[in-house]
């Protein structure tokens, strides 16, 4: 589940590519990214023919050290489940009573 970071030299932005391999998608028909960087608005990952999902976002670096995010996948029968990336910088408690976690990505270099 590669997460790629690229710091832009010309702007205070971090270009982040979120990618989920077919095996990690667990048969999902769609996956959305929910993230602090855009007030938890859903961003749909594009599904490729090889079963991989991917999206790239530009994240402002000014005033931010990190942000939380999570993937929500939808299976063919409509069942939703969360996916946590194995390569996140950390996992943090999401504040829900069920002990759920969010992934954390560091912005600062």
trRosetta pair geometry for C-beta under 8 A, 3 or more apart (Angstrom, degrees):
i j d omega theta_ij theta_ji phi_ij phi_ji
1 19 6.8 173 -164 92 48 66
1 20 5.5 0 -126 -115 92 60
1 21 6.3 -110 -75 7 55 89
1 24 5.1 -161 -67 166 103 176
1 83 7.9 -173 -115 153 147 116
1 85 4.4 -156 125 -139 135 85
1 86 5.4 123 39 26 117 85
1 87 5.8 -171 85 15 84 101
2 17 7.6 5 116 101 96 101
2 19 4.9 2 66 62 84 119
2 21 8.0 77 3 -42 82 97
2 87 6.4 7 -120 39 35 158
3 16 6.6 -10 -175 -169 92 98
3 17 7.1 167 -157 82 44 59
3 18 6.0 -3 -114 -109 84 58
3 19 7.2 -171 -80 28 40 76
3 85 6.0 66 -38 164 118 161
3 87 5.3 -170 18 97 98 111
3 88 6.9 69 -2 -87 154 51
3 105 6.7 -129 162 -110 152 125
4 16 7.0 157 81 -155 53 48
4 17 4.2 4 51 48 104 107
4 19 7.4 33 -3 1 98 117
5 14 5.9 -23 -157 -176 95 109
5 15 7.4 134 -162 76 43 55
5 16 5.7 -12 -102 -103 67 77
5 105 7.8 166 -77 -177 121 117
6 14 7.2 146 72 -166 43 59
6 15 4.3 -21 65 63 99 105
6 16 7.8 -171 25 -73 69 35
6 17 7.9 40 -1 -10 105 98
7 13 7.9 155 -155 92 49 49
7 14 5.7 -30 -101 -109 62 75
7 15 7.8 -161 -75 21 13 77
7 61 7.5 37 -134 -62 94 153
7 109 6.1 -8 -65 -74 156 119
8 11 4.8 -2 109 53 132 83
8 12 7.8 -89 72 -30 100 2
8 13 4.6 14 30 67 129 91
8 14 7.3 -149 4 -87 84 24
8 15 6.1 88 -46 -21 101 103
8 58 7.7 6 -17 -139 139 106
12 60 6.3 36 112 -159 94 72
12 61 4.8 -126 171 53 81 96
12 62 4.7 49 137 -41 149 96
13 58 4.7 -9 -173 -174 133 100
13 59 6.5 135 -162 66 72 41
13 60 6.1 -47 -103 -100 70 41
13 61 6.3 -169 -101 -9 14 94
14 58 7.3 147 72 -159 40 51
14 59 4.6 -27 63 64 94 99
14 60 8.0 -2 18 89 81 4
14 61 5.3 102 -26 -67 98 104
14 107 5.6 -152 -5 -149 154 83
15 56 6.4 6 -177 -177 91 108
15 57 7.6 170 -151 87 50 38
15 58 5.6 -24 -98 -101 68 70
15 59 7.8 178 -82 18 19 77
16 56 6.9 168 87 -152 43 60
16 57 5.4 -15 61 62 93 86
16 58 7.9 161 18 -95 73 21
16 59 5.6 25 -2 -7 118 121
16 105 6.9 58 -128 159 150 159
17 54 6.7 -5 -176 -164 96 100
17 55 7.5 176 -150 92 56 36
17 56 4.6 -24 -99 -99 75 88
18 33 5.7 95 79 -92 166 141
18 45 6.7 -100 99 -101 108 118
18 54 6.9 162 87 -149 57 49
18 55 5.4 -4 56 60 101 81
18 56 7.5 179 18 -86 68 36
18 57 7.2 20 -6 6 108 105
18 69 7.9 -103 -101 130 143 152
18 71 7.7 169 169 -78 131 112
18 85 7.8 -115 -149 -67 91 145
19 52 6.5 -6 -170 -180 95 110
19 53 7.0 161 -155 87 47 56
19 54 4.6 1 -108 -105 81 90
20 24 5.2 -127 -170 90 85 115
20 25 5.2 108 133 -71 118 88
20 31 6.1 -30 36 89 151 175
20 45 6.8 49 19 151 111 168
20 52 6.8 163 83 -161 53 62
20 53 4.4 2 53 55 102 103
20 54 7.5 -159 24 -67 63 53
20 71 6.6 99 -65 -135 142 168
20 83 6.6 51 -125 123 140 154
20 85 7.7 -116 -93 -95 87 93
21 24 4.8 83 59 13 81 105
21 25 7.0 -142 95 -16 39 90
21 51 7.8 36 170 107 51 96
21 52 5.8 -33 -125 -111 40 89
22 25 5.7 -56 -149 26 30 116
22 50 6.5 -108 -48 138 128 72
22 51 3.0 49 -109 111 116 125
22 52 5.8 -65 -45 -63 77 56
23 26 7.9 32 162 -62 37 50
24 83 6.6 100 156 -162 93 133
24 86 7.9 -118 -120 -6 136 109
25 28 4.5 -107 174 28 93 103
25 31 6.5 -102 -132 -48 101 135
25 51 6.5 -159 41 165 141 91
25 52 7.8 -178 -29 -124 134 29
25 53 5.9 121 -93 -6 129 117
25 73 6.4 158 -162 -123 70 143
25 83 7.4 -38 -116 -84 41 161
26 73 6.8 114 58 106 101 164
26 75 7.8 -56 114 -91 94 102
26 81 7.4 -48 82 78 142 138
26 83 7.4 -174 12 -90 116 117
27 75 6.1 34 106 -131 99 92
27 76 7.1 -59 153 -13 104 100
28 31 5.3 64 127 -59 151 93
28 53 7.5 -21 82 -41 124 143
28 73 3.6 -85 -107 -169 141 117
28 74 6.2 93 -158 58 92 40
28 75 6.0 -82 -112 -85 53 52
28 81 8.0 -129 -88 53 108 97
28 83 7.9 -76 -40 -35 147 136
29 47 7.7 -47 177 -68 42 165
29 74 5.9 -54 56 97 89 86
29 75 6.6 85 0 -172 91 21
29 76 5.2 109 -41 -81 125 59
30 44 6.7 -38 -172 -146 109 105
30 45 7.8 153 -172 56 62 81
30 47 6.9 -97 -106 -37 54 128
30 73 7.2 162 90 -154 46 57
30 74 4.8 4 58 46 91 108
31 44 7.5 124 84 -156 48 59
31 45 4.6 -13 83 39 98 124
31 47 7.6 122 19 -72 92 95
31 53 4.8 42 41 -173 131 169
31 71 5.4 -4 -174 -174 112 110
31 72 7.0 158 -155 80 60 42
31 73 4.7 -23 -100 -100 86 76
31 74 7.5 -162 -76 16 41 70
31 83 7.1 -29 -136 26 124 135
32 42 4.3 -19 -175 -160 140 101
32 43 6.3 137 -165 65 77 40
32 44 5.3 -45 -102 -95 80 55
32 45 6.9 -167 -101 -2 25 81
32 71 7.1 156 79 -156 41 60
32 72 5.2 -12 58 59 93 94
33 42 7.4 131 64 -158 47 51
33 43 4.4 -25 58 64 100 100
33 44 7.9 -161 15 -75 77 9
33 45 6.2 96 -28 -50 97 96
33 55 6.1 -127 -6 57 136 141
33 57 7.7 -131 98 -32 155 138
33 69 6.1 -6 -174 -173 92 123
33 70 7.9 158 -154 82 52 36
33 71 6.0 -33 -98 -101 60 70
34 40 5.2 18 -174 -154 96 72
34 41 7.8 176 -131 73 67 18
34 42 6.1 -30 -84 -96 79 61
34 43 7.9 172 -75 20 32 78
34 69 6.4 162 87 -155 51 68
34 70 5.4 -11 60 60 100 82
34 71 7.7 168 19 -97 76 20
34 72 6.2 43 -12 -9 115 111
35 38 5.8 58 79 27 97 86
35 40 6.7 -172 63 -97 28 42
35 43 7.2 -13 14 12 112 121
35 57 7.7 170 48 73 163 175
35 67 6.1 49 -179 142 97 124
35 68 7.1 176 -147 96 58 49
35 69 3.8 -10 -103 -104 87 105
35 70 7.9 179 -75 22 57 51
36 39 7.5 26 -162 -83 39 24
36 40 6.8 8 -89 -56 38 75
36 67 4.1 -155 65 -161 112 95
36 68 4.9 79 -22 47 122 74
36 69 6.8 -110 8 -64 75 69
37 57 7.0 119 94 142 145 141
37 59 4.9 -65 -142 -127 150 101
37 60 7.6 161 -158 31 100 76
37 64 7.6 57 -110 -150 86 165
37 67 4.6 24 -53 -162 87 171
37 69 7.5 -17 4 -70 98 113
38 41 4.8 -76 126 40 107 102
38 43 7.0 86 49 -44 151 118
38 57 7.8 -108 -31 -154 126 139
42 72 7.8 -63 -121 46 106 123
43 55 5.8 151 138 154 113 163
43 57 6.8 8 -180 -76 172 125
44 55 7.3 150 101 -75 38 139
45 53 4.0 61 126 170 132 106
45 54 6.0 130 -168 47 99 13
45 55 4.5 -113 -112 -23 67 107
45 71 7.6 -2 -18 -135 138 111
46 53 6.8 159 75 -154 39 61
46 54 5.7 -32 58 65 89 71
46 55 6.3 132 3 -75 80 75
47 51 7.4 -25 -168 -146 94 28
47 52 7.6 157 -152 85 52 39
47 53 5.4 -28 -95 -97 64 80
48 51 7.1 -36 77 33 76 20
48 52 4.8 -3 44 61 118 86
48 53 7.4 -164 7 -81 81 29
48 54 6.8 23 -25 12 115 109
59 64 7.4 -102 158 87 102 152
59 67 6.9 -138 -154 12 137 144
59 107 6.4 -125 121 -116 128 115
60 63 7.5 6 127 47 113 91
60 64 6.4 106 98 11 79 129
61 64 6.2 -123 -154 58 31 95
61 107 5.3 175 -125 162 77 117
61 108 7.3 121 -162 -87 104 52
64 67 6.4 -2 -175 -51 129 98
64 107 5.0 42 114 33 97 163
65 106 6.9 -38 157 -148 71 73
65 107 5.8 178 174 45 18 100
65 108 5.2 -22 -141 -17 69 116
66 89 7.2 -115 -131 67 121 144
66 104 5.5 19 169 -179 130 97
66 105 6.2 168 -156 85 80 43
66 106 4.9 -42 -96 -107 99 46
66 107 5.7 -160 -84 -1 34 85
66 108 7.7 -58 -52 7 71 87
67 104 7.5 171 88 -148 29 60
67 105 5.9 -14 60 57 75 91
67 107 6.7 60 -7 -46 90 114
68 92 6.3 -88 -107 54 118 124
68 94 7.4 146 174 -110 145 81
68 102 4.2 38 -175 131 114 139
68 103 6.8 142 -158 76 61 46
68 104 5.5 -33 -98 -95 68 69
68 105 8.0 160 -98 16 21 73
69 102 6.6 137 57 -177 19 100
69 103 5.4 -33 69 67 73 98
69 105 6.6 2 16 -1 115 113
70 82 5.5 -25 174 -153 120 116
70 83 7.7 143 -179 64 73 51
70 84 6.8 -40 -131 -92 83 71
70 94 7.5 1 -46 -93 140 140
70 102 5.1 -90 -51 -128 105 75
70 103 6.2 146 -85 12 56 88
71 82 6.6 128 79 -163 59 62
71 83 4.1 -31 79 62 118 97
71 84 7.5 -169 31 -74 92 26
71 85 7.2 94 -8 -44 120 86
72 80 5.8 0 -179 -170 101 112
72 81 7.6 162 -155 83 59 27
72 82 5.8 -37 -100 -100 62 67
72 83 7.7 -176 -84 16 16 79
73 80 6.9 155 81 -152 46 59
73 81 5.5 -21 62 65 96 77
73 82 7.4 149 15 -114 81 15
73 83 5.5 57 -20 -20 118 116
74 78 6.6 -23 -170 -144 103 33
74 79 7.3 151 -155 77 56 38
74 80 5.4 -29 -97 -95 70 74
75 78 7.0 -34 72 36 74 18
75 79 4.6 -1 39 59 119 90
75 80 7.7 -151 7 -75 79 25
75 81 7.1 41 -30 7 105 107
82 100 7.4 74 36 -154 164 119
84 88 7.0 -67 176 -4 84 137
84 91 6.4 32 -173 -111 140 119
84 101 6.0 19 -98 93 148 112
84 102 7.9 -176 -114 -153 104 19
84 103 5.5 157 -153 -58 81 100
85 88 4.7 119 77 -40 100 90
85 103 5.3 40 37 -106 93 157
88 91 6.3 96 82 -67 134 68
88 103 3.5 -137 -102 -160 155 107
88 104 6.0 102 164 49 115 48
88 105 6.2 -94 -148 -70 81 73
89 103 8.0 105 34 174 63 83
89 104 5.4 -80 70 101 94 82
89 105 5.5 121 5 -125 111 35
89 106 4.6 130 -108 -9 173 93
90 103 7.7 141 81 -165 44 53
90 104 4.2 -15 66 56 89 122
91 101 4.5 10 178 -180 109 135
91 102 7.2 159 -157 78 63 35
91 103 6.1 -42 -103 -104 68 50
91 104 6.8 -171 -90 6 16 92
92 101 6.5 138 68 -155 30 79
92 102 5.6 -26 64 62 85 86
92 103 8.0 93 20 -161 79 7
92 104 5.1 67 -11 -44 114 123
93 99 7.2 -67 -132 -153 96 50
93 100 7.6 103 -158 80 56 49
93 101 6.5 -59 -100 -105 33 63
93 102 7.9 13 110 18 14 84
94 100 4.6 -34 37 98 125 96
94 101 6.0 154 -22 -144 97 10
94 102 4.5 110 -86 -27 99 98
96 99 7.5 -73 86 11 82 18
96 100 4.7 17 53 29 124 114
